[in-house]
Amino acid sequence: MSGTCAACDCELDESPIKVTIGGNIVEVCCEDCAQALREADASQAQSGS
């Protein structure tokens, strides 16, 4: 099962990192991408979308 990183569109390897964003689980290629998505989700939650 392969796909692309939700943050940078790189191809995922056999052990992607799963991150919950807005109630959805997405897969990213590395911890840097995971952190970027977490920060974006947190700032969007604070803005009162």
CHARMM-style PDB file with segment names, atoms N, HN, CA, C and O in Angstrom:
ATOM      1  N   MET     1       0.842  -1.191   0.000  1.00  0.00      PROA
ATOM      2  CA  MET     1       0.000   0.000   0.000  1.00  0.00      PROA
ATOM      3  C   MET     1       0.879   1.242   0.000  1.00  0.00      PROA
ATOM      4  O   MET     1       1.507   1.563   1.009  1.00  0.00      PROA
ATOM      5  N   SER     2       0.922   1.920  -1.097  1.00  0.00      PROA
ATOM      6  HN  SER     2       0.412   1.659  -1.916  1.00  0.00      PROA
ATOM      7  CA  SER     2       1.729   3.133  -1.161  1.00  0.00      PROA
ATOM      8  C   SER     2       0.818   4.310  -1.461  1.00  0.00      PROA
ATOM      9  O   SER     2      -0.298   4.155  -1.957  1.00  0.00      PROA
ATOM     10  N   GLY     3       1.318   5.465  -1.151  1.00  0.00      PROA
ATOM     11  HN  GLY     3       2.224   5.591  -0.747  1.00  0.00      PROA
ATOM     12  CA  GLY     3       0.563   6.685  -1.395  1.00  0.00      PROA
ATOM     13  C   GLY     3       1.534   7.841  -1.364  1.00  0.00      PROA
ATOM     14  O   GLY     3       2.742   7.662  -1.525  1.00  0.00      PROA
ATOM     15  N   THR     4       1.000   9.021  -1.157  1.00  0.00      PROA
ATOM     16  HN  THR     4       0.019   9.166  -1.027  1.00  0.00      PROA
ATOM     17  CA  THR     4       1.870  10.181  -1.085  1.00  0.00      PROA
ATOM     18  C   THR     4       1.657  10.896   0.246  1.00  0.00      PROA
ATOM     19  O   THR     4       0.598  10.800   0.866  1.00  0.00      PROA
ATOM     20  N   CYS     5       2.669  11.595   0.651  1.00  0.00      PROA
ATOM     21  HN  CYS     5       3.529  11.672   0.147  1.00  0.00      PROA
ATOM     22  CA  CYS     5       2.650  12.355   1.898  1.00  0.00      PROA
ATOM     23  C   CYS     5       1.590  13.452   1.800  1.00  0.00      PROA
ATOM     24  O   CYS     5       1.487  14.139   0.784  1.00  0.00      PROA
ATOM     25  N   ALA     6       0.806  13.607   2.864  1.00  0.00      PROA
ATOM     26  HN  ALA     6       0.890  13.048   3.689  1.00  0.00      PROA
ATOM     27  CA  ALA     6      -0.241  14.626   2.889  1.00  0.00      PROA
ATOM     28  C   ALA     6       0.343  16.036   2.939  1.00  0.00      PROA
ATOM     29  O   ALA     6      -0.346  17.003   2.612  1.00  0.00      PROA
ATOM     30  N   ALA     7       1.599  16.159   3.342  1.00  0.00      PROA
ATOM     31  HN  ALA     7       2.158  15.374   3.607  1.00  0.00      PROA
ATOM     32  CA  ALA     7       2.200  17.484   3.473  1.00  0.00      PROA
ATOM     33  C   ALA     7       3.020  17.886   2.247  1.00  0.00      PROA
ATOM     34  O   ALA     7       2.898  19.010   1.759  1.00  0.00      PROA
ATOM     35  N   CYS     8       3.858  16.968   1.749  1.00  0.00      PROA
ATOM     36  HN  CYS     8       3.957  16.056   2.146  1.00  0.00      PROA
ATOM     37  CA  CYS     8       4.799  17.370   0.697  1.00  0.00      PROA
ATOM     38  C   CYS     8       4.652  16.596  -0.611  1.00  0.00      PROA
ATOM     39  O   CYS     8       5.364  16.876  -1.575  1.00  0.00      PROA
ATOM     40  N   ASP     9       3.739  15.627  -0.658  1.00  0.00      PROA
ATOM     41  HN  ASP     9       3.160  15.399   0.125  1.00  0.00      PROA
ATOM     42  CA  ASP     9       3.489  14.835  -1.874  1.00  0.00      PROA
ATOM     43  C   ASP     9       4.601  13.857  -2.240  1.00  0.00      PROA
ATOM     44  O   ASP     9       4.587  13.292  -3.334  1.00  0.00      PROA
ATOM     45  N   CYS    10       5.564  13.646  -1.343  1.00  0.00      PROA
ATOM     46  HN  CYS    10       5.575  14.105  -0.454  1.00  0.00      PROA
ATOM     47  CA  CYS    10       6.579  12.619  -1.595  1.00  0.00      PROA
ATOM     48  C   CYS    10       5.930  11.244  -1.472  1.00  0.00      PROA
ATOM     49  O   CYS    10       4.897  11.101  -0.817  1.00  0.00      PROA
ATOM     50  N   GLU    11       6.526  10.241  -2.095  1.00  0.00      PROA
ATOM     51  HN  GLU    11       7.364  10.358  -2.627  1.00  0.00      PROA
ATOM     52  CA  GLU    11       5.998   8.892  -1.965  1.00  0.00      PROA
ATOM     53  C   GLU    11       6.263   8.375  -0.560  1.00  0.00      PROA
ATOM     54  O   GLU    11       7.329   8.603   0.010  1.00  0.00      PROA
ATOM     55  N   LEU    12       5.271   7.670  -0.009  1.00  0.00      PROA
ATOM     56  HN  LEU    12       4.404   7.484  -0.473  1.00  0.00      PROA
ATOM     57  CA  LEU    12       5.416   7.092   1.325  1.00  0.00      PROA
ATOM     58  C   LEU    12       6.127   5.755   1.234  1.00  0.00      PROA
ATOM     59  O   LEU    12       5.959   5.014   0.265  1.00  0.00      PROA
ATOM     60  N   ASP    13       6.930   5.450   2.258  1.00  0.00      PROA
ATOM     61  HN  ASP    13       7.067   6.051   3.044  1.00  0.00      PROA
ATOM     62  CA  ASP    13       7.578   4.138   2.306  1.00  0.00      PROA
ATOM     63  C   ASP    13       6.671   3.160   3.048  1.00  0.00      PROA
ATOM     64  O   ASP    13       5.482   3.433   3.218  1.00  0.00      PROA
ATOM     65  N   GLU    14       7.207   2.039   3.489  1.00  0.00      PROA
ATOM     66  HN  GLU    14       8.172   1.817   3.351  1.00  0.00      PROA
ATOM     67  CA  GLU    14       6.385   1.015   4.127  1.00  0.00      PROA
ATOM     68  C   GLU    14       5.965   1.380   5.550  1.00  0.00      PROA
ATOM     69  O   GLU    14       5.142   0.677   6.136  1.00  0.00      PROA
ATOM     70  N   SER    15       6.498   2.443   6.115  1.00  0.00      PROA
ATOM     71  HN  SER    15       7.166   3.014   5.639  1.00  0.00      PROA
ATOM     72  CA  SER    15       6.126   2.815   7.483  1.00  0.00      PROA
ATOM     73  C   SER    15       5.858   4.317   7.606  1.00  0.00      PROA
ATOM     74  O   SER    15       6.640   5.039   8.223  1.00  0.00      PROA
ATOM     75  N   PRO    16       4.753   4.787   7.019  1.00  0.00      PROA
ATOM     76  CA  PRO    16       4.424   6.208   7.126  1.00  0.00      PROA
ATOM     77  C   PRO    16       4.010   6.569   8.548  1.00  0.00      PROA
ATOM     78  O   PRO    16       3.627   5.703   9.335  1.00  0.00      PROA
ATOM     79  N   ILE    17       4.090   7.834   8.860  1.00  0.00      PROA
ATOM     80  HN  ILE    17       4.401   8.538   8.221  1.00  0.00      PROA
ATOM     81  CA  ILE    17       3.665   8.339  10.160  1.00  0.00      PROA
ATOM     82  C   ILE    17       2.213   8.782  10.017  1.00  0.00      PROA
ATOM     83  O   ILE    17       1.873   9.515   9.088  1.00  0.00      PROA
ATOM     84  N   LYS    18       1.357   8.335  10.937  1.00  0.00      PROA
ATOM     85  HN  LYS    18       1.633   7.739  11.691  1.00  0.00      PROA
ATOM     86  CA  LYS    18      -0.056   8.701  10.893  1.00  0.00      PROA
ATOM     87  C   LYS    18      -0.298   9.881  11.827  1.00  0.00      PROA
ATOM     88  O   LYS    18       0.133   9.878  12.980  1.00  0.00      PROA
ATOM     89  N   VAL    19      -0.996  10.890  11.308  1.00  0.00      PROA
ATOM     90  HN  VAL    19      -1.346  10.892  10.371  1.00  0.00      PROA
ATOM     91  CA  VAL    19      -1.290  12.103  12.056  1.00  0.00      PROA
ATOM     92  C   VAL    19      -2.798  12.367  11.956  1.00  0.00      PROA
ATOM     93  O   VAL    19      -3.382  12.250  10.879  1.00  0.00      PROA
ATOM     94  N   THR    20      -3.418  12.721  13.077  1.00  0.00      PROA
ATOM     95  HN  THR    20      -2.944  12.816  13.952  1.00  0.00      PROA
ATOM     96  CA  THR    20      -4.837  13.055  13.055  1.00  0.00      PROA
ATOM     97  C   THR    20      -4.990  14.563  12.891  1.00  0.00      PROA
ATOM     98  O   THR    20      -4.544  15.341  13.734  1.00  0.00      PROA
ATOM     99  N   ILE    21      -5.621  14.956  11.805  1.00  0.00      PROA
ATOM    100  HN  ILE    21      -5.983  14.324  11.121  1.00  0.00      PROA
ATOM    101  CA  ILE    21      -5.827  16.365  11.480  1.00  0.00      PROA
ATOM    102  C   ILE    21      -7.315  16.593  11.265  1.00  0.00      PROA
ATOM    103  O   ILE    21      -7.919  15.994  10.374  1.00  0.00      PROA
ATOM    104  N   GLY    22      -7.894  17.442  12.065  1.00  0.00      PROA
ATOM    105  HN  GLY    22      -7.404  17.928  12.788  1.00  0.00      PROA
ATOM    106  CA  GLY    22      -9.315  17.751  11.907  1.00  0.00      PROA
ATOM    107  C   GLY    22     -10.210  16.528  11.980  1.00  0.00      PROA
ATOM    108  O   GLY    22     -11.241  16.468  11.310  1.00  0.00      PROA
ATOM    109  N   GLY    23      -9.822  15.548  12.792  1.00  0.00      PROA
ATOM    110  HN  GLY    23      -8.984  15.596  13.336  1.00  0.00      PROA
ATOM    111  CA  GLY    23     -10.616  14.333  12.937  1.00  0.00      PROA
ATOM    112  C   GLY    23     -10.335  13.274  11.880  1.00  0.00      PROA
ATOM    113  O   GLY    23     -10.903  12.184  11.934  1.00  0.00      PROA
ATOM    114  N   ASN    24      -9.464  13.579  10.917  1.00  0.00      PROA
ATOM    115  HN  ASN    24      -9.002  14.465  10.873  1.00  0.00      PROA
ATOM    116  CA  ASN    24      -9.096  12.615   9.879  1.00  0.00      PROA
ATOM    117  C   ASN    24      -7.666  12.148  10.089  1.00  0.00      PROA
ATOM    118  O   ASN    24      -6.808  12.926  10.506  1.00  0.00      PROA
ATOM    119  N   ILE    25      -7.410  10.882   9.803  1.00  0.00      PROA
ATOM    120  HN  ILE    25      -8.107  10.249   9.465  1.00  0.00      PROA
ATOM    121  CA  ILE    25      -6.049  10.365   9.893  1.00  0.00      PROA
ATOM    122  C   ILE    25      -5.403  10.479   8.525  1.00  0.00      PROA
ATOM    123  O   ILE    25      -5.925   9.970   7.533  1.00  0.00      PROA
ATOM    124  N   VAL    26      -4.261  11.150   8.483  1.00  0.00      PROA
ATOM    125  HN  VAL    26      -3.837  11.563   9.288  1.00  0.00      PROA
ATOM    126  CA  VAL    26      -3.500  11.278   7.239  1.00  0.00      PROA
ATOM    127  C   VAL    26      -2.123  10.680   7.453  1.00  0.00      PROA
ATOM    128  O   VAL    26      -1.675  10.544   8.591  1.00  0.00      PROA
ATOM    129  N   GLU    27      -1.455  10.324   6.381  1.00  0.00      PROA
ATOM    130  HN  GLU    27      -1.819  10.434   5.456  1.00  0.00      PROA
ATOM    131  CA  GLU    27      -0.128   9.724   6.456  1.00  0.00      PROA
ATOM    132  C   GLU    27       0.900  10.666   5.871  1.00  0.00      PROA
ATOM    133  O   GLU    27       0.688  11.269   4.819  1.00  0.00      PROA
ATOM    134  N   VAL    28       2.031  10.786   6.576  1.00  0.00      PROA
ATOM    135  HN  VAL    28       2.204  10.297   7.431  1.00  0.00      PROA
ATOM    136  CA  VAL    28       3.123  11.638   6.123  1.00  0.00      PROA
ATOM    137  C   VAL    28       4.417  10.836   6.096  1.00  0.00      PROA
ATOM    138  O   VAL    28       4.512   9.762   6.690  1.00  0.00      PROA
ATOM    139  N   CYS    29       5.420  11.380   5.390  1.00  0.00      PROA
ATOM    140  HN  CYS    29       5.343  12.252   4.908  1.00  0.00      PROA
ATOM    141  CA  CYS    29       6.652  10.632   5.163  1.00  0.00      PROA
ATOM    142  C   CYS    29       7.672  10.773   6.291  1.00  0.00      PROA
ATOM    143  O   CYS    29       8.533   9.908   6.453  1.00  0.00      PROA
ATOM    144  N   CYS    30       7.586  11.854   7.074  1.00  0.00      PROA
ATOM    145  HN  CYS    30       6.887  12.556   6.942  1.00  0.00      PROA
ATOM    146  CA  CYS    30       8.601  12.067   8.105  1.00  0.00      PROA
ATOM    147  C   CYS    30       8.039  12.904   9.250  1.00  0.00      PROA
ATOM    148  O   CYS    30       6.952  13.473   9.143  1.00  0.00      PROA
ATOM    149  N   GLU    31       8.782  12.970  10.330  1.00  0.00      PROA
ATOM    150  HN  GLU    31       9.664  12.508  10.417  1.00  0.00      PROA
ATOM    151  CA  GLU    31       8.341  13.724  11.499  1.00  0.00      PROA
ATOM    152  C   GLU    31       8.242  15.219  11.210  1.00  0.00      PROA
ATOM    153  O   GLU    31       7.398  15.900  11.793  1.00  0.00      PROA
ATOM    154  N   ASP    32       9.087  15.743  10.322  1.00  0.00      PROA
ATOM    155  HN  ASP    32       9.772  15.190   9.848  1.00  0.00      PROA
ATOM    156  CA  ASP    32       9.008  17.164   9.965  1.00  0.00      PROA
ATOM    157  C   ASP    32       7.647  17.495   9.330  1.00  0.00      PROA
ATOM    158  O   ASP    32       7.031  18.509   9.657  1.00  0.00      PROA
ATOM    159  N   CYS    33       7.193  16.629   8.424  1.00  0.00      PROA
ATOM    160  HN  CYS    33       7.693  15.805   8.158  1.00  0.00      PROA
ATOM    161  CA  CYS    33       5.893  16.851   7.796  1.00  0.00      PROA
ATOM    162  C   CYS    33       4.769  16.692   8.816  1.00  0.00      PROA
ATOM    163  O   CYS    33       3.795  17.444   8.792  1.00  0.00      PROA
ATOM    164  N   ALA    34       4.904  15.716   9.710  1.00  0.00      PROA
ATOM    165  HN  ALA    34       5.695  15.105   9.729  1.00  0.00      PROA
ATOM    166  CA  ALA    34       3.894  15.518  10.749  1.00  0.00      PROA
ATOM    167  C   ALA    34       3.775  16.763  11.615  1.00  0.00      PROA
ATOM    168  O   ALA    34       2.667  17.209  11.915  1.00  0.00      PROA
ATOM    169  N   GLN    35       4.905  17.322  12.016  1.00  0.00      PROA
ATOM    170  HN  GLN    35       5.804  16.959  11.772  1.00  0.00      PROA
ATOM    171  CA  GLN    35       4.903  18.514  12.859  1.00  0.00      PROA
ATOM    172  C   GLN    35       4.295  19.706  12.110  1.00  0.00      PROA
ATOM    173  O   GLN    35       3.545  20.488  12.694  1.00  0.00      PROA
ATOM    174  N   ALA    36       4.613  19.843  10.839  1.00  0.00      PROA
ATOM    175  HN  ALA    36       5.222  19.208  10.364  1.00  0.00      PROA
ATOM    176  CA  ALA    36       4.069  20.947  10.051  1.00  0.00      PROA
ATOM    177  C   ALA    36       2.544  20.862   9.979  1.00  0.00      PROA
ATOM    178  O   ALA    36       1.861  21.878  10.101  1.00  0.00      PROA
ATOM    179  N   LEU    37       2.012  19.664   9.782  1.00  0.00      PROA
ATOM    180  HN  LEU    37       2.568  18.838   9.683  1.00  0.00      PROA
ATOM    181  CA  LEU    37       0.559  19.512   9.718  1.00  0.00      PROA
ATOM    182  C   LEU    37      -0.075  19.771  11.073  1.00  0.00      PROA
ATOM    183  O   LEU    37      -1.132  20.398  11.152  1.00  0.00      PROA
ATOM    184  N   ARG    38       0.559  19.294  12.146  1.00  0.00      PROA
ATOM    185  HN  ARG    38       1.417  18.785  12.082  1.00  0.00      PROA
ATOM    186  CA  ARG    38       0.021  19.543  13.497  1.00  0.00      PROA
ATOM    187  C   ARG    38      -0.049  21.043  13.777  1.00  0.00      PROA
ATOM    188  O   ARG    38      -1.041  21.535  14.316  1.00  0.00      PROA
ATOM    189  N   GLU    39       1.009  21.765  13.409  1.00  0.00      PROA
ATOM    190  HN  GLU    39       1.814  21.365  12.971  1.00  0.00      PROA
ATOM    191  CA  GLU    39       1.038  23.207  13.653  1.00  0.00      PROA
ATOM    192  C   GLU    39      -0.029  23.923  12.820  1.00  0.00      PROA
ATOM    193  O   GLU    39      -0.692  24.835  13.313  1.00  0.00      PROA
ATOM    194  N   ALA    40      -0.193  23.513  11.575  1.00  0.00      PROA
ATOM    195  HN  ALA    40       0.345  22.772  11.175  1.00  0.00      PROA
ATOM    196  CA  ALA    40      -1.208  24.125  10.720  1.00  0.00      PROA
ATOM    197  C   ALA    40      -2.602  23.846  11.272  1.00  0.00      PROA
ATOM    198  O   ALA    40      -3.458  24.731  11.261  1.00  0.00      PROA
ATOM    199  N   ASP    41      -2.838  22.629  11.752  1.00  0.00      PROA
ATOM    200  HN  ASP    41      -2.142  21.910  11.760  1.00  0.00      PROA
ATOM    201  CA  ASP    41      -4.139  22.269  12.311  1.00  0.00      PROA
ATOM    202  C   ASP    41      -4.397  23.064  13.585  1.00  0.00      PROA
ATOM    203  O   ASP    41      -5.517  23.526  13.803  1.00  0.00      PROA
ATOM    204  N   ALA    42      -3.394  23.228  14.420  1.00  0.00      PROA
ATOM    205  HN  ALA    42      -2.485  22.853  14.243  1.00  0.00      PROA
ATOM    206  CA  ALA    42      -3.550  23.972  15.671  1.00  0.00      PROA
ATOM    207  C   ALA    42      -3.850  25.440  15.389  1.00  0.00      PROA
ATOM    208  O   ALA    42      -4.711  26.028  16.044  1.00  0.00      PROA
ATOM    209  N   SER    43      -3.156  26.041  14.425  1.00  0.00      PROA
ATOM    210  HN  SER    43      -2.457  25.563  13.893  1.00  0.00      PROA
ATOM    211  CA  SER    43      -3.401  27.452  14.139  1.00  0.00      PROA
ATOM    212  C   SER    43      -4.779  27.656  13.511  1.00  0.00      PROA
ATOM    213  O   SER    43      -5.418  28.684  13.738  1.00  0.00      PROA
ATOM    214  N   GLN    44      -5.236  26.693  12.732  1.00  0.00      PROA
ATOM    215  HN  GLN    44      -4.717  25.858  12.548  1.00  0.00      PROA
ATOM    216  CA  GLN    44      -6.566  26.802  12.146  1.00  0.00      PROA
ATOM    217  C   GLN    44      -7.638  26.665  13.234  1.00  0.00      PROA
ATOM    218  O   GLN    44      -8.662  27.347  13.183  1.00  0.00      PROA
ATOM    219  N   ALA    45      -7.409  25.795  14.205  1.00  0.00      PROA
ATOM    220  HN  ALA    45      -6.578  25.241  14.246  1.00  0.00      PROA
ATOM    221  CA  ALA    45      -8.356  25.615  15.301  1.00  0.00      PROA
ATOM    222  C   ALA    45      -8.441  26.887  16.139  1.00  0.00      PROA
ATOM    223  O   ALA    45      -9.519  27.242  16.614  1.00  0.00      PROA
ATOM    224  N   GLN    46      -7.325  27.570  16.324  1.00  0.00      PROA
ATOM    225  HN  GLN    46      -6.449  27.282  15.938  1.00  0.00      PROA
ATOM    226  CA  GLN    46      -7.295  28.798  17.114  1.00  0.00      PROA
ATOM    227  C   GLN    46      -8.004  29.946  16.389  1.00  0.00      PROA
ATOM    228  O   GLN    46      -8.561  30.837  17.030  1.00  0.00      PROA
ATOM    229  N   SER    47      -7.981  29.923  15.062  1.00  0.00      PROA
ATOM    230  HN  SER    47      -7.529  29.200  14.541  1.00  0.00      PROA
ATOM    231  CA  SER    47      -8.600  31.010  14.309  1.00  0.00      PROA
ATOM    232  C   SER    47     -10.123  30.924  14.327  1.00  0.00      PROA
ATOM    233  O   SER    47     -10.806  31.839  13.867  1.00  0.00      PROA
ATOM    234  N   GLY    48     -10.655  29.819  14.860  1.00  0.00      PROA
ATOM    235  HN  GLY    48     -10.100  29.075  15.234  1.00  0.00      PROA
ATOM    236  CA  GLY    48     -12.098  29.680  14.985  1.00  0.00      PROA
ATOM    237  C   GLY    48     -12.802  29.403  13.680  1.00  0.00      PROA
ATOM    238  O   GLY    48     -13.925  29.856  13.459  1.00  0.00      PROA
ATOM    239  N   SER    49     -12.138  28.653  12.812  1.00  0.00      PROA
ATOM    240  HN  SER    49     -11.226  28.284  12.992  1.00  0.00      PROA
ATOM    241  CA  SER    49     -12.667  28.326  11.501  1.00  0.00      PROA
ATOM    242  C   SER    49     -14.140  28.156  11.569  1.00  0.00      PROA
ATOM    243  OT1 SER    49     -14.777  27.875  10.553  1.00  0.00      PROA
TER     244      SER     49
END
